[in-house]
Amino acid sequence: MKRSIMFAMGLLVFSTLVASATIIHVPGDYPTIQQGIDAASPDDTVLVAPATYHENIQMAEGVNLIGSGMDNTIIDGGGLNDVIKALNIN
């Protein structure tokens, strides 16, 4: 009985954490990937639609970035530095 109660409490906490995460769509919610990342909170996901994006990106701690495949989602940084920077990110 005690084990069942602990499992139920753990499941409730886990489902609350998962429910609080947001999916941000680029370009649907924000026109650029960086704007989507800047609007995201830890555990949020920035989901990038197929297209070519002309920008350089600075990742944020705890934000998930998902494209639509390397042949479909292209980030063109214009030859300037690193296209995606993840400095001091775990």
N, C-alpha and C positions, 0 to 999 in steps of 0.2 A: 504494500500500500504506500509506504513512504517513498519507495522507488518510483512508483507511478506518479506521485505528486511532484517529485523532483523533475521527472521527465517532462511533465505537463508545463511546469514553470519554465524550464529551459526552452521548450518549444515556443512558448509565448514570448519570451525575451528575444529569441532568434527571429521570429516572424515580425516582431515590432521593428527590429533593426533593418530587416530586408525591406519592409514596407516603407521605411523612411527614405530609402535610396530613390533617386530620380534618374530618369533617362532623358538626356538632352539631345535633341535631334538637330544636326547641322546638315543643310541650311534651314530646315523647317522652323526651329526655335531661334536660332542665331545664324547670321549669314557667314560667319567665319568660325573656324575651329577654335582659335584663341578666345573669341568671345564666349563660346560654349564652355571652354575650360575655366575661364575667369568667373563664369556664373555658377559653376559646379561647386558642390561641397564634397568633403571626403565621403567615399563610397558611392558617389554618383557616377553615372556612365555617360560619356559623350559619344554618341553613335553618329558616325559620319557617312553620309550618302555617297554613292558613286559620283565622282567628278574630279576635276583637277583644281586644287586649291593653291593659290599663289600667296604664300605666307610662310613665316618662320614661327615656330611654336615653343613656348615655355610651359612645360608640364607643371601640374600642381600636385602636392602630396595627397595621396589617397584617391585621386580621380582616375577612372578607367577610360581609356581611349580606344575605341573600336572602329575600324574602317570596314569597307565592304570588299576587302581583298586587294592584294598588291597590284593587280591589273585594273582594278576599278576605282580605287581611291588613291589619287596621286597628290602628294604635297610637293609643290615646286617652290623651293626657297630662293630661286633666282641666283644661285651660286654664292649667296652670302652666308658665311659661317655655317653652323650646324642647322639643319632643317628642324630638328626636334631637340630641344635642350631639356635635360632632366637633372639639373644640378641640385645636390643635397636632397634628393628624393630617395626614399627607401623603397 
